[in-house]
Amino acid sequence: MSRVDHATPTAEVTALWDAVVGQPELVATLAHAAADAGRIRRGEPGPAMTHAWLLTGPPGSGRSTAARVFAAALQCAEGGCGTCEACRLTLAREHPDVDQFTPEKLQITAEESLDLIRRAAMTPIMGRWNVLVVEDADRLNDVSGNALLKSLEEPSPRTVWILCAPTAEDVLPTIVSRTRQVRLRTPGTREVAEALVRREGVDPALAAFAARAAQGHIGRARALAADEQVRLRRSEVLAIPGQLRDLPSCFVAAQNLLDAATADAAAITDALDASELATLMRAYGEGATGAMAARVKRTASAATKELEARQKSRRTRTVRDQIDRALLDLTGLYRDVLVLQTGARVELINDELRPTLGSMAAHGSVQATMARLAALDHARLEIAASVAPLLALEALMVKLARGG
């Protein structure tokens, strides 16, 4: 696809896009596209706009936020005022013409692709465009991805696809070739800290810590700044290396990390599960009496089982996500140790732990630290590939204790 010329966004669009941290070129590109989308609706040329986009960027860079804000700008008559009903509904995920699909399985299925195609064929109800945001588009496989090709290449006149993925290389080439790609970068520590202070009202010192500890992951930075429990959990993870004295302690540390990840995942999913089940039961006529009650129970049974299966898959994924977050924190810790060992002139992620880091650096070697970093990377890949988390964590803890 052709490149898009950058344009300077209007003041109103800048206010809307303020939620997208540290991405000035992307903001200019998509703001220009949203303006051209308005021109297209008036029958004028709009070369900066296209019907299928691929937003790529590392985890935490703000892909989903950028996609949602872009969708709001497309629905807004002013190109993104940030205050009208279309903007507010889209940002709240309540706009009837903006579908945001987040896969709950390791791969997007053919059935899910067909459902997306059906949604893409619909005419907007109240908005200017029918927008489909697909997160984790890298989870499309050959079957589900190929099912989308025609809809991506020749969508309905008022349909816009916005796909999100870590990199274009992670997405099927046939999908990439039918989209216009824009890239997000990892925001800098200062940019994240300034956003926390400006948008969230966070104390500057806490914002600086959260931004540094989050390593450019905006959502993680918000959580660290807002929730003391999240900060305590992170401290517990960073204390693990000091607890690895022998084989039993390695197994205990692995089990504790998995238990903590499971508890954190439950805190995220339990309320959502209950809400979804309640909504389903209301849709099937919960509260009916007599013969109607028996009919409702029979009819709802299959739908309930399907919902429970999806929720179980989501819980499994969320546990793995929480484990990965902990392993990233440990990776940052050993990265800091390596920085001190090699004398590199870069900022420490965990500067508040400098005395501990100094001791770890003095009592270890560069080779051992690099081996531990490799072990962490290997464990993350194994868990992402559906290796049993406890087995992967036990093996990791032994390697961390022994120096790789």
C-alpha positions as CSV (number, residue, x, y, z in Angstrom):
1,M,0.0,0.0,0.0
2,S,1.2,3.6,-0.6
3,R,2.6,5.7,2.2
4,V,0.5,8.4,3.8
5,D,1.8,12.0,4.0
6,H,1.9,13.3,7.6
7,A,-0.3,16.3,8.4
8,T,-0.5,18.4,11.5
9,P,-3.7,17.6,13.4
10,T,-6.1,20.4,14.4
11,A,-6.3,21.5,18.0
12,E,-9.5,19.5,18.5
13,V,-8.0,16.3,17.1
14,T,-4.9,16.8,19.2
15,A,-7.1,16.9,22.3
16,L,-8.8,13.6,21.3
17,W,-5.5,12.0,20.5
18,D,-3.9,13.0,23.7
19,A,-4.7,9.5,25.0
20,V,-2.1,8.1,22.5
21,V,1.2,8.7,24.3
22,G,4.4,9.4,22.5
23,Q,3.2,8.8,18.9
24,P,3.3,12.2,17.1
25,E,3.8,10.8,13.6
26,L,1.0,8.2,14.0
27,V,-1.3,10.8,15.3
28,A,-0.6,13.1,12.3
29,T,-1.1,10.3,9.9
30,L,-4.4,9.0,11.3
31,A,-5.8,12.5,11.9
32,H,-5.1,13.3,8.3
33,A,-6.8,10.1,7.3
34,A,-9.9,10.9,9.4
35,A,-10.1,14.3,7.8
36,D,-9.9,12.7,4.3
37,A,-12.6,10.2,5.4
38,G,-14.9,13.2,5.8
39,R,-14.0,14.5,2.4
40,I,-14.7,11.1,0.9
41,R,-18.2,11.2,2.4
42,R,-18.7,14.6,0.7
43,G,-17.7,13.0,-2.7
44,E,-14.3,14.7,-2.7
45,P,-10.9,13.0,-3.1
46,G,-9.4,11.6,0.2
47,P,-6.1,9.9,-0.6
48,A,-4.9,9.7,3.0
49,M,-7.9,7.4,3.9
50,T,-8.2,3.7,3.1
51,H,-10.6,1.0,4.1
52,A,-8.2,-1.4,5.8
53,W,-5.4,-0.4,8.4
54,L,-2.8,-2.4,10.3
55,L,-1.6,-0.8,13.5
56,T,1.6,-2.4,14.7
57,G,3.7,-1.8,17.8
58,P,5.2,-3.5,20.8
59,P,3.1,-4.6,23.8
60,G,2.1,-1.5,25.8
61,S,2.7,1.0,23.0
62,G,-1.0,1.8,22.8
63,R,-2.2,-0.1,19.7
64,S,-5.7,-0.6,21.0
65,T,-6.1,2.9,22.3
66,A,-4.9,4.3,19.0
67,A,-7.4,2.1,17.1
68,R,-10.3,3.2,19.3
69,V,-9.4,6.9,19.1
70,F,-9.0,6.6,15.3
71,A,-12.5,5.0,15.2
72,A,-13.9,7.9,17.2
73,A,-12.3,10.4,14.8
74,L,-13.9,8.6,11.9
75,Q,-17.4,8.7,13.5
76,C,-17.0,12.3,14.5
77,A,-18.5,15.0,12.2
78,E,-15.7,17.3,13.1
79,G,-13.0,14.7,12.5
80,G,-12.3,14.1,16.2
81,C,-13.6,16.8,18.6
82,G,-13.4,14.4,21.6
83,T,-16.6,15.7,23.2
84,C,-19.5,14.9,20.9
85,E,-21.8,11.9,21.3
86,A,-20.0,9.9,18.6
87,C,-16.6,10.4,20.2
88,R,-17.9,9.7,23.7
89,L,-19.7,6.5,22.8
90,T,-16.8,5.2,20.8
91,L,-14.2,5.9,23.5
92,A,-16.6,4.2,26.0
93,R,-16.9,1.2,23.7
94,E,-20.6,1.8,23.4
95,H,-21.0,3.0,19.8
96,P,-23.3,0.7,17.8
97,D,-21.2,1.0,14.7
98,V,-17.8,0.3,16.2
99,D,-17.1,-3.4,17.0
100,Q,-13.9,-4.2,18.9
101,F,-13.0,-7.9,18.7
102,T,-10.5,-9.3,21.2
103,P,-9.7,-13.0,20.6
104,E,-9.9,-15.1,23.7
105,K,-8.2,-18.1,22.3
106,L,-4.6,-18.7,21.1
107,Q,-5.9,-18.5,17.5
108,I,-8.8,-16.7,15.8
109,T,-11.1,-19.4,14.5
110,A,-12.8,-19.6,11.1
111,E,-16.2,-19.2,12.9
112,E,-15.0,-15.9,14.4
113,S,-13.8,-14.7,11.0
114,L,-17.2,-15.4,9.5
115,D,-18.8,-13.5,12.3
116,L,-16.5,-10.5,11.6
117,I,-17.4,-10.7,7.9
118,R,-21.1,-10.6,8.7
119,R,-20.5,-7.5,10.9
120,A,-18.4,-5.9,8.1
121,A,-21.3,-6.2,5.7
122,M,-23.7,-4.2,7.9
123,T,-24.8,-0.7,7.2
124,P,-24.0,1.9,9.9
125,I,-27.0,2.5,12.2
126,M,-26.1,6.0,13.5
127,G,-22.5,6.5,12.6
128,R,-20.7,7.7,9.5
129,W,-18.7,4.4,9.2
130,N,-19.0,0.8,10.2
131,V,-15.7,0.2,12.0
132,L,-14.2,-3.1,13.0
133,V,-11.3,-3.1,15.3
134,V,-9.5,-6.5,15.5
135,E,-7.0,-6.9,18.3
136,D,-4.2,-9.5,18.1
137,A,-4.6,-9.9,14.3
138,D,-1.4,-12.0,14.5
139,R,-3.7,-14.8,15.8
140,L,-5.3,-15.2,12.4
141,N,-4.3,-18.6,10.9
142,D,-4.4,-19.6,7.3
143,V,-8.0,-20.6,7.4
144,S,-9.4,-17.7,9.4
145,G,-7.1,-15.2,7.7
146,N,-8.0,-16.3,4.2
147,A,-11.7,-16.1,5.0
148,L,-11.2,-12.3,5.6
149,L,-9.3,-11.5,2.5
150,K,-12.2,-10.6,0.2
151,S,-13.8,-8.4,2.9
152,L,-10.5,-6.7,3.5
153,E,-9.9,-6.1,-0.2
154,E,-13.4,-5.1,-1.2
155,P,-15.4,-4.1,1.9
156,S,-18.8,-2.5,1.9
157,P,-18.6,1.2,0.9
158,R,-18.8,2.5,4.5
159,T,-16.8,-0.2,6.3
160,V,-13.4,0.4,7.8
161,W,-11.1,-2.4,9.2
162,I,-8.5,-1.6,11.8
163,L,-6.3,-4.5,12.6
164,C,-3.7,-4.5,15.5
165,A,-0.6,-6.7,15.9
166,P,2.9,-6.5,17.4
167,T,4.6,-6.5,14.0
168,A,3.7,-6.9,10.4
169,E,5.9,-10.0,10.3
170,D,3.5,-11.6,12.8
171,V,0.6,-11.3,10.5
172,L,-0.2,-13.4,7.4
173,P,1.4,-11.8,4.3
174,T,-1.9,-11.9,2.4
175,I,-3.5,-9.8,5.2
176,V,-0.6,-7.3,5.3
177,S,-0.7,-6.8,1.5
178,R,-4.4,-5.7,1.8
179,T,-3.8,-3.1,4.5
180,R,-2.1,0.2,5.0
181,Q,0.4,-0.1,7.9
182,V,1.2,2.5,10.6
183,R,3.7,1.7,13.3
184,L,3.8,2.7,17.0
185,R,7.0,2.8,19.0
186,T,7.6,2.2,22.7
187,P,7.0,5.5,24.4
188,G,9.9,7.0,26.4
189,T,9.9,7.1,30.1
190,R,9.6,10.8,30.2
191,E,6.6,10.8,27.8
192,V,4.8,8.2,29.9
193,A,5.5,10.0,33.2
194,E,4.3,13.3,31.7
195,A,1.1,11.6,30.5
196,L,0.4,10.2,33.9
197,V,0.8,13.6,35.6
198,R,-1.2,15.5,32.9
199,R,-4.0,13.0,32.3
200,E,-4.2,11.0,35.6
201,G,-3.1,13.6,38.1
202,V,-0.4,11.3,39.4
203,D,2.2,12.7,41.7
204,P,5.4,13.4,39.6
205,A,7.7,11.2,41.7
206,L,5.2,8.3,41.6
207,A,4.7,8.9,37.9
208,A,8.4,8.8,37.2
209,F,8.8,5.5,39.1
210,A,5.8,3.9,37.4
211,A,6.9,5.0,33.9
212,R,10.4,3.6,34.5
213,A,9.2,0.4,36.1
214,A,6.7,-0.2,33.3
215,Q,9.4,-0.1,30.6
216,G,7.2,1.9,28.2
217,H,4.0,-0.1,28.8
218,I,1.4,2.5,29.3
219,G,-1.3,0.4,30.8
220,R,1.2,-1.2,33.2
221,A,2.4,2.3,34.2
222,R,-1.2,3.4,35.0
223,A,-1.7,0.3,37.1
224,L,1.5,0.8,39.0
225,A,0.7,4.5,39.6
226,A,-2.9,3.8,40.7
227,D,-2.8,0.6,42.7
228,E,-0.6,-0.1,45.7
229,Q,-1.4,-3.8,45.5
230,V,0.2,-3.9,42.0
231,R,3.3,-2.2,43.3
232,L,3.5,-4.7,46.2
233,R,3.1,-7.6,43.8
234,R,5.9,-6.3,41.6
235,S,8.1,-6.0,44.7
236,E,7.4,-9.6,45.6
237,V,8.4,-10.7,42.1
238,L,11.6,-8.7,42.2
239,A,12.5,-10.4,45.5
240,I,12.4,-13.9,44.0
241,P,16.1,-14.1,43.0
242,G,17.1,-13.6,46.7
243,Q,14.9,-16.6,47.7
244,L,16.4,-19.2,45.4
245,R,18.8,-21.0,47.7
246,D,18.2,-24.7,46.8
247,L,16.0,-26.9,44.8
248,P,13.0,-26.9,47.2
249,S,13.1,-23.1,47.3
250,C,13.0,-23.0,43.5
251,F,9.8,-25.1,43.4
252,V,8.2,-23.0,46.2
253,A,9.0,-19.8,44.3
254,A,7.6,-21.2,41.1
255,Q,4.3,-22.3,42.8
256,N,4.0,-18.9,44.6
257,L,4.5,-17.0,41.3
258,L,1.8,-19.2,39.6
259,D,-0.6,-18.8,42.6
260,A,-0.2,-15.0,42.5
261,A,-0.8,-14.9,38.7
262,T,-3.9,-17.1,39.1
263,A,-5.2,-14.8,41.9
264,D,-4.6,-11.7,39.8
265,A,-6.2,-13.2,36.8
266,A,-9.3,-14.1,38.9
267,A,-9.5,-10.5,40.1
268,I,-9.6,-9.5,36.4
269,T,-12.0,-12.1,35.1
270,D,-14.4,-13.1,37.9
271,A,-16.5,-10.0,37.8
272,L,-16.6,-10.0,34.0
273,D,-17.6,-13.7,34.0
274,A,-20.5,-13.0,36.4
275,S,-21.7,-10.0,34.4
276,E,-21.6,-12.0,31.1
277,L,-23.6,-14.8,32.6
278,A,-26.2,-12.5,34.1
279,T,-26.6,-10.8,30.7
280,L,-27.0,-14.1,29.0
281,M,-29.7,-15.3,31.5
282,R,-31.6,-12.1,31.2
283,A,-31.6,-12.5,27.4
284,Y,-33.0,-16.0,27.8
285,G,-35.8,-14.8,30.1
286,E,-34.5,-15.4,33.6
287,G,-37.2,-15.2,36.2
288,A,-39.8,-17.0,34.2
289,T,-42.1,-19.4,36.1
290,G,-44.0,-22.6,35.4
291,A,-43.6,-24.3,32.0
292,M,-41.8,-21.2,30.6
293,A,-39.1,-21.6,33.3
294,A,-38.3,-25.2,32.1
295,R,-38.2,-24.1,28.5
296,V,-35.8,-21.2,29.4
297,K,-33.5,-23.6,31.3
298,R,-33.3,-26.1,28.3
299,T,-32.7,-23.3,25.8
300,A,-30.1,-21.5,27.8
301,S,-28.1,-24.7,28.7
302,A,-26.2,-24.9,25.4
303,A,-25.5,-21.2,25.4
304,T,-24.3,-21.3,29.0
305,K,-21.9,-24.1,28.2
306,E,-20.5,-22.2,25.2
307,L,-20.1,-19.1,27.4
308,E,-18.3,-21.0,30.1
309,A,-15.9,-22.5,27.6
310,R,-15.0,-19.1,26.3
311,Q,-14.6,-17.8,29.8
312,K,-12.3,-20.7,30.7
313,S,-10.1,-19.9,27.7
314,R,-10.0,-16.3,28.7
315,R,-8.9,-17.2,32.3
316,T,-6.2,-19.4,31.0
317,R,-4.9,-16.7,28.7
318,T,-5.1,-14.1,31.5
319,V,-3.1,-16.3,33.9
320,R,-0.4,-16.6,31.2
321,D,-0.5,-12.9,30.6
322,Q,0.1,-12.2,34.3
323,I,3.0,-14.7,34.4
324,D,4.5,-13.0,31.4
325,R,4.3,-9.7,33.1
326,A,6.2,-11.1,36.2
327,L,8.8,-12.5,33.9
328,L,9.3,-9.2,32.2
329,D,9.8,-7.6,35.6
330,L,12.5,-10.2,36.4
331,T,14.0,-9.6,32.9
332,G,14.3,-5.9,33.8
333,L,16.0,-6.7,37.1
334,Y,18.7,-8.8,35.4
335,R,19.0,-6.3,32.7
336,D,19.9,-3.8,35.4
337,V,22.4,-6.2,36.8
338,L,24.0,-6.5,33.4
339,V,24.1,-2.7,33.0
340,L,26.1,-2.4,36.3
341,Q,28.4,-5.3,35.4
342,T,29.3,-3.8,32.0
343,G,29.3,-0.1,33.0
344,A,26.8,0.8,30.4
345,R,25.6,4.4,30.6
346,V,21.9,3.9,30.5
347,E,19.1,4.4,33.0
348,L,18.3,1.6,35.4
349,I,14.7,0.3,35.3
350,N,14.8,-0.4,39.0
351,D,16.9,2.4,40.3
352,E,15.3,2.3,43.7
353,L,16.9,-1.2,44.1
354,R,20.4,0.1,43.3
355,P,22.1,-1.4,46.4
356,T,20.6,-4.8,45.8
357,L,21.5,-4.6,42.1
358,G,25.0,-3.7,43.0
359,S,25.4,-6.7,45.2
360,M,24.0,-9.0,42.6
361,A,26.4,-7.5,40.0
362,A,29.4,-7.9,42.3
363,H,28.7,-11.5,43.2
364,G,27.9,-12.7,39.7
365,S,29.5,-12.7,36.2
366,V,28.4,-11.2,33.0
367,Q,28.1,-14.7,31.5
368,A,25.8,-15.9,34.3
369,T,23.6,-12.8,34.0
370,M,23.3,-13.3,30.3
371,A,22.4,-16.9,30.8
372,R,19.7,-15.9,33.3
373,L,18.3,-13.5,30.7
374,A,18.3,-16.2,28.1
375,A,16.5,-18.5,30.5
376,L,13.8,-15.9,31.1
377,D,13.3,-15.4,27.4
378,H,13.1,-19.2,26.9
379,A,10.5,-19.5,29.6
380,R,8.3,-16.8,28.2
381,L,8.4,-18.5,24.8
382,E,7.5,-21.8,26.3
383,I,4.5,-20.5,28.3
384,A,3.3,-18.6,25.2
385,A,3.5,-21.9,23.3
386,S,1.2,-23.5,25.9
387,V,3.8,-25.4,27.9
388,A,2.3,-26.1,31.4
389,P,3.2,-22.9,33.3
390,L,4.3,-24.6,36.5
391,L,6.7,-26.9,34.7
392,A,8.2,-23.9,32.8
393,L,8.5,-21.8,36.0
394,E,10.1,-24.6,38.0
395,A,12.7,-25.1,35.2
396,L,13.3,-21.3,35.1
397,M,13.8,-21.0,38.8
398,V,16.4,-23.7,38.8
399,K,18.3,-22.0,36.0
400,L,18.1,-18.6,37.8
401,A,19.4,-20.2,41.0
402,R,22.3,-21.9,39.2
403,G,23.2,-19.0,36.8
404,G,21.6,-20.4,33.6
